[in-house]
Amino acid sequence: MASIESYLQETPEKMFTIIEKADELFAKVKQAPIERIVITGSGTSYHSGKQMAKQMQRLLQFEVVALYPFEITTETFLKESDKTLVVGISQGGSSYSTYHAMKIARSCGCMTASMAGCENAYIDEVADYVLTVYCGEETAGAKTKGFYCTKLNLLLLALNIGTAQGQISEETYEKEIAAAKAAAEHFKAVYDVSEKWIEAHKETLTSAEEIRITGPASLYGDILESALKLLETMRCPVTGYEFEEFIHGIYNAINEKSTVFILDDGNEPRTNKMKEVLSGWSDSIFLITNYESEQADLVLPTVKNSEALTFNFIIPLQLICAKIPTLRGVDPSTPKDPDFHMKLGSKKMNK
């Protein structure tokens, strides 16, 4: 089984591949009369939709929302839904909950599309448009490469629909593509800086008992994903919150056992004060930025484009998932129970 690290290292190359294949992949769906998009999936798949929905909505100038599969019922589509596209995401392509959400959408008259990380996926069976995420196989239980590639696939979906509908100019299209490519080009530099920082702090990180993550609304999907990955691999309590939500009560739980990662892209003026206050309660308060700051513990050489930061900013947290669990006696690439989904009947298992 390949490691989380090797999949992270593959990510930039896969991003370029996905961009190259976009014209062909979205040729049919971009001609559909779409006026609303609902993205659905669980875990990492949901987080990819949550992270990209606002950007897609800004580009398309119509509603784009991300919902968990359990949130999708016939009441989700009370109005005429023949111009609603429901995009079901499942990295392995075998999620029963995503499959059933897509079936409900179809029964309500919606168009459906699938985004799986493999071809001939189970969820493709209920898709009008098969929009495969060409990231290649990812056998590690904690997915990383697929998260970036799915976010890029969603961005490209919006760009192609918007261009076909006349909502997005050729200039805007090229600008968005250039930003995504620049983020892919910055990936290794961010990875290398993160790797050095983790090595220098490995003893503190290894002893973490509980972890909190907070950051700006613009990275909320990434914050949720970071929390999930750390929880999956570090196997201790982990939660992630948007900065304002963290202030509203969550801070009460911070104590000497807490490890807190504060993400800041330069748009939150209270970040330094937050670090100062929390550092009075715990010695493990880490501020991660992409700008020089005396308060910052780790400064990332990310892409400059603010919306493309999503392809760079959480690399250090994912790399912690790859490197630190082994020091805690955990194989981060292998789920605690490889047969869990079979026992729970939550995925269609490959024969």
C-alpha positions as CSV (number, residue, x, y, z in Angstrom):
1,M,0.0,0.0,0.0
2,A,1.3,3.4,-0.9
3,S,1.7,6.0,1.9
4,I,-0.1,9.2,2.5
5,E,3.2,11.0,1.8
6,S,3.5,9.5,-1.7
7,Y,-0.1,10.4,-2.5
8,L,0.5,14.0,-1.4
9,Q,3.7,14.1,-3.6
10,E,1.7,13.0,-6.6
11,T,-0.9,15.7,-6.2
12,P,0.5,18.5,-8.4
13,E,1.0,16.1,-11.3
14,K,-2.5,14.9,-11.0
15,M,-3.9,18.4,-10.8
16,F,-2.2,19.2,-14.2
17,T,-3.7,16.0,-15.7
18,I,-7.2,16.9,-14.5
19,I,-6.9,20.4,-16.1
20,E,-5.7,18.8,-19.4
21,K,-8.7,16.5,-19.5
22,A,-11.3,19.1,-18.5
23,D,-12.5,20.0,-22.0
24,E,-13.5,16.5,-22.9
25,L,-14.8,15.5,-19.4
26,F,-17.2,18.5,-19.2
27,A,-18.2,18.7,-22.9
28,K,-21.7,17.3,-22.3
29,V,-22.7,18.5,-18.9
30,K,-21.8,22.2,-19.7
31,Q,-24.5,22.2,-22.4
32,A,-27.2,21.2,-19.8
33,P,-29.7,23.9,-18.7
34,I,-28.4,24.1,-15.2
35,E,-29.6,26.9,-12.8
36,R,-28.7,25.3,-9.4
37,I,-26.1,22.9,-8.2
38,V,-26.3,20.7,-5.1
39,I,-23.1,18.9,-4.1
40,T,-23.4,15.8,-1.9
41,G,-21.0,13.3,-0.3
42,S,-19.7,12.2,3.1
43,G,-16.5,13.0,4.9
44,T,-13.8,14.2,2.6
45,S,-16.2,14.3,-0.3
46,Y,-18.6,16.6,1.6
47,H,-15.7,18.8,2.7
48,S,-14.5,19.2,-1.0
49,G,-18.0,20.5,-1.9
50,K,-18.2,22.7,1.2
51,Q,-14.9,24.3,0.4
52,M,-15.7,25.0,-3.3
53,A,-19.4,25.9,-3.2
54,K,-19.0,29.6,-2.5
55,Q,-16.4,30.1,-5.2
56,M,-18.5,28.1,-7.7
57,Q,-21.6,30.2,-6.8
58,R,-19.6,33.5,-7.3
59,L,-18.5,32.3,-10.7
60,L,-21.8,31.0,-11.8
61,Q,-24.1,33.6,-10.2
62,F,-26.6,31.0,-9.2
63,E,-27.1,28.8,-6.1
64,V,-24.5,26.2,-5.3
65,V,-24.8,24.3,-2.0
66,A,-23.1,21.4,-0.3
67,L,-25.3,18.9,1.6
68,Y,-24.6,15.7,3.4
69,P,-26.4,12.7,1.8
70,F,-28.6,12.4,4.9
71,E,-29.8,16.0,4.3
72,I,-31.1,15.2,0.9
73,T,-34.8,14.2,0.9
74,T,-37.7,14.8,-1.4
75,E,-38.3,18.1,0.6
76,T,-34.9,19.3,-0.6
77,F,-36.5,19.8,-4.0
78,L,-39.8,21.4,-3.4
79,K,-39.8,23.5,-6.5
80,E,-39.4,22.4,-10.1
81,S,-36.0,20.7,-10.1
82,D,-35.4,19.9,-13.8
83,K,-32.7,22.6,-13.9
84,T,-31.0,21.4,-10.7
85,L,-27.8,19.4,-11.0
86,V,-27.0,17.1,-8.1
87,V,-23.3,16.1,-8.0
88,G,-22.6,13.0,-6.0
89,I,-19.0,12.6,-4.8
90,S,-17.4,9.4,-3.5
91,Q,-13.7,9.0,-3.6
92,G,-13.9,5.2,-3.9
93,G,-17.2,5.5,-5.9
94,S,-19.0,3.0,-3.6
95,S,-20.8,5.0,-1.0
96,Y,-24.4,3.8,-0.5
97,S,-25.5,7.1,1.1
98,T,-24.3,9.1,-1.8
99,Y,-25.9,6.6,-4.3
100,H,-29.3,6.9,-2.5
101,A,-29.1,10.7,-2.3
102,M,-28.6,10.7,-6.1
103,K,-31.5,8.3,-6.6
104,I,-33.8,10.6,-4.5
105,A,-32.6,13.6,-6.6
106,R,-33.4,11.7,-9.8
107,S,-36.9,10.8,-8.6
108,C,-37.5,14.5,-8.0
109,G,-36.6,15.4,-11.6
110,C,-33.1,16.6,-11.0
111,M,-30.1,16.0,-13.3
112,T,-27.3,13.9,-11.6
113,A,-23.6,13.8,-12.0
114,S,-21.0,11.5,-10.3
115,M,-17.5,12.4,-9.2
116,A,-15.6,9.3,-8.2
117,G,-11.9,8.8,-8.1
118,C,-12.1,5.7,-10.3
119,E,-13.9,4.7,-13.5
120,N,-17.0,2.4,-13.6
121,A,-17.9,3.4,-10.1
122,Y,-21.1,2.3,-8.3
123,I,-22.4,5.9,-8.1
124,D,-22.0,6.2,-11.9
125,E,-25.0,3.9,-12.2
126,V,-27.3,6.8,-11.1
127,A,-25.5,9.6,-13.0
128,D,-26.6,11.4,-16.1
129,Y,-23.1,12.7,-16.4
130,V,-20.0,10.8,-15.3
131,L,-17.4,13.3,-14.2
132,T,-14.6,11.0,-13.1
133,V,-11.9,12.6,-10.9
134,Y,-8.7,11.5,-12.7
135,C,-6.5,11.4,-9.6
136,G,-5.5,7.7,-9.8
137,E,-5.8,5.1,-7.2
138,E,-5.6,6.1,-3.5
139,T,-5.6,3.0,-1.3
140,A,-4.7,4.8,2.0
141,G,-7.6,5.0,4.3
142,A,-7.1,8.7,4.9
143,K,-7.5,10.4,1.5
144,T,-5.4,13.5,0.6
145,K,-4.7,13.5,-3.1
146,G,-8.3,12.9,-3.9
147,F,-9.4,15.9,-1.8
148,Y,-7.4,18.3,-3.8
149,C,-8.3,16.7,-7.1
150,T,-12.0,16.7,-6.3
151,K,-11.9,20.4,-5.4
152,L,-10.2,21.1,-8.7
153,N,-12.8,19.0,-10.6
154,L,-15.6,21.0,-9.0
155,L,-13.9,24.3,-10.0
156,L,-13.5,23.1,-13.5
157,L,-17.1,22.0,-13.6
158,A,-18.2,25.6,-12.7
159,L,-15.8,27.2,-15.1
160,N,-17.0,25.0,-18.0
161,I,-20.7,25.6,-17.2
162,G,-20.2,29.3,-16.7
163,T,-18.3,29.7,-20.0
164,A,-21.0,27.8,-21.9
165,Q,-23.7,29.9,-20.3
166,G,-21.9,33.1,-21.0
167,Q,-21.5,33.9,-17.4
168,I,-17.7,33.5,-17.3
169,S,-15.5,35.3,-19.8
170,E,-12.5,33.7,-21.5
171,E,-10.3,36.0,-19.5
172,T,-11.8,34.9,-16.2
173,Y,-11.6,31.3,-17.2
174,E,-7.9,31.6,-18.1
175,K,-7.2,33.5,-14.9
176,E,-8.8,30.8,-12.7
177,I,-6.9,28.1,-14.5
178,A,-3.6,30.0,-14.2
179,A,-4.2,30.3,-10.4
180,A,-4.9,26.6,-10.0
181,K,-1.7,25.8,-12.0
182,A,0.3,28.2,-9.8
183,A,-1.0,26.5,-6.7
184,A,0.1,23.1,-8.1
185,E,3.5,24.6,-8.8
186,H,3.8,25.9,-5.2
187,F,2.7,22.6,-3.7
188,K,6.2,21.1,-3.3
189,A,7.7,24.2,-1.7
190,V,4.8,24.2,0.9
191,Y,5.4,20.5,1.4
192,D,9.1,20.9,2.0
193,V,8.7,23.8,4.5
194,S,6.0,21.8,6.3
195,E,8.2,18.7,6.5
196,K,11.0,20.6,8.1
197,W,8.7,22.2,10.6
198,I,7.1,18.9,11.6
199,E,10.5,17.2,12.1
200,A,11.5,20.1,14.4
201,H,8.3,19.8,16.4
202,K,7.7,16.0,16.3
203,E,8.0,15.4,20.0
204,T,5.4,18.0,20.9
205,L,3.1,16.8,18.1
206,T,3.5,13.1,19.0
207,S,2.3,13.8,22.6
208,A,-0.9,15.7,21.5
209,E,-3.9,14.5,23.5
210,E,-6.6,16.7,21.9
211,I,-6.4,19.0,18.9
212,R,-8.5,22.0,17.8
213,I,-8.2,23.8,14.5
214,T,-9.5,27.2,13.6
215,G,-9.2,29.6,10.7
216,P,-11.1,31.8,8.3
217,A,-14.5,31.2,6.7
218,S,-12.7,31.1,3.3
219,L,-11.0,27.9,4.4
220,Y,-13.9,26.3,6.3
221,G,-14.1,23.2,4.2
222,D,-10.3,22.7,4.5
223,I,-10.6,23.2,8.3
224,L,-13.2,20.5,8.5
225,E,-11.1,18.2,6.3
226,S,-8.0,18.8,8.4
227,A,-9.9,17.9,11.6
228,L,-11.2,14.7,9.9
229,K,-7.7,13.6,8.7
230,L,-6.1,14.3,12.1
231,L,-8.8,12.4,13.9
232,E,-8.5,9.4,11.5
233,T,-4.8,9.2,11.8
234,M,-3.8,10.6,15.3
235,R,-6.9,8.8,16.8
236,C,-7.5,11.4,19.5
237,P,-10.3,14.0,19.9
238,V,-10.1,16.6,17.1
239,T,-12.5,19.4,16.1
240,G,-12.3,22.2,13.6
241,Y,-14.1,25.6,13.7
242,E,-14.3,28.8,11.7
243,F,-12.6,31.6,13.7
244,E,-15.8,33.4,14.7
245,E,-17.4,30.2,15.8
246,F,-14.4,29.2,17.8
247,I,-14.7,32.5,19.8
248,H,-18.3,31.7,20.6
249,G,-17.7,29.1,23.3
250,I,-15.2,26.7,22.0
251,Y,-12.3,28.5,23.7
252,N,-13.7,27.3,27.0
253,A,-12.4,23.8,26.4
254,I,-8.7,24.9,25.8
255,N,-6.4,23.8,28.6
256,E,-2.8,22.6,29.2
257,K,-3.5,19.4,27.3
258,S,-4.8,21.2,24.1
259,T,-3.0,21.5,20.8
260,V,-4.4,24.3,18.7
261,F,-3.6,25.1,15.1
262,I,-4.7,28.7,14.0
263,L,-4.7,29.2,10.3
264,D,-4.6,32.8,9.0
265,D,-4.4,34.0,5.4
266,G,-3.9,37.6,6.5
267,N,-7.6,38.6,6.7
268,E,-8.2,38.1,10.4
269,P,-6.8,41.0,12.5
270,R,-7.5,39.2,15.8
271,T,-5.3,36.2,15.1
272,N,-2.2,37.4,17.1
273,K,-4.4,38.3,20.1
274,M,-6.0,34.8,19.8
275,K,-2.6,33.2,19.9
276,E,-1.5,35.4,22.8
277,V,-4.6,34.5,24.9
278,L,-4.6,30.8,24.2
279,S,-0.8,30.6,24.9
280,G,-1.6,31.5,28.5
281,W,-3.4,28.2,28.8
282,S,-1.4,25.8,26.6
283,D,2.2,25.6,25.3
284,S,1.0,24.0,22.0
285,I,-0.6,26.9,20.2
286,F,0.6,27.0,16.6
287,L,-0.1,29.9,14.2
288,I,0.2,28.9,10.5
289,T,0.2,31.8,8.0
290,N,1.3,32.5,4.4
291,Y,2.7,35.9,5.4
292,E,5.7,37.0,7.5
293,S,4.7,37.5,11.1
294,E,6.7,37.5,14.4
295,Q,3.8,35.5,15.9
296,A,3.7,32.9,13.2
297,D,5.1,29.4,14.0
298,L,5.1,28.3,10.4
299,V,5.0,30.6,7.3
300,L,3.9,28.8,4.1
301,P,5.2,29.8,0.6
302,T,1.7,29.5,-0.9
303,V,0.3,30.7,-4.1
304,K,-0.7,34.4,-3.9
305,N,-4.3,34.1,-5.3
306,S,-6.6,34.0,-2.3
307,E,-9.1,31.5,-3.8
308,A,-6.3,29.1,-4.9
309,L,-5.0,28.9,-1.3
310,T,-7.3,25.9,-0.8
311,F,-4.8,23.9,-2.9
312,N,-1.9,24.8,-0.5
313,F,-2.9,25.8,3.0
314,I,-3.6,22.6,4.8
315,I,-0.6,20.6,3.5
316,P,1.2,20.8,6.8
317,L,-1.8,19.4,8.7
318,Q,-2.1,16.5,6.2
319,L,1.6,15.9,6.5
320,I,1.3,15.6,10.2
321,C,-1.2,12.8,9.5
322,A,1.4,11.0,7.5
323,K,4.4,11.4,9.8
324,I,3.4,11.6,13.4
325,P,0.9,8.7,13.9
326,T,3.7,6.2,13.3
327,L,5.5,7.7,16.3
328,R,2.3,7.0,18.3
329,G,2.3,3.3,17.1
330,V,-0.4,3.9,14.5
331,D,-0.2,3.1,10.7
332,P,-1.9,6.2,9.3
333,S,-2.6,4.6,5.9
334,T,-4.6,1.7,7.3
335,P,-8.0,2.1,8.9
336,K,-8.4,0.8,12.5
337,D,-10.8,-1.8,11.1
338,P,-10.3,-2.5,7.3
339,D,-13.6,-4.4,7.3
340,F,-15.6,-1.6,9.0
341,H,-17.7,-0.6,6.0
342,M,-18.4,-4.2,5.2
343,K,-19.7,-4.8,8.7
344,L,-21.8,-1.6,8.7
345,G,-23.0,-2.1,5.1
346,S,-22.1,1.5,4.3
347,K,-20.3,0.9,1.0
348,K,-20.6,-1.5,-1.9
349,M,-17.6,-3.7,-1.5
350,N,-15.5,-4.6,-4.5
351,K,-15.4,-8.3,-5.2
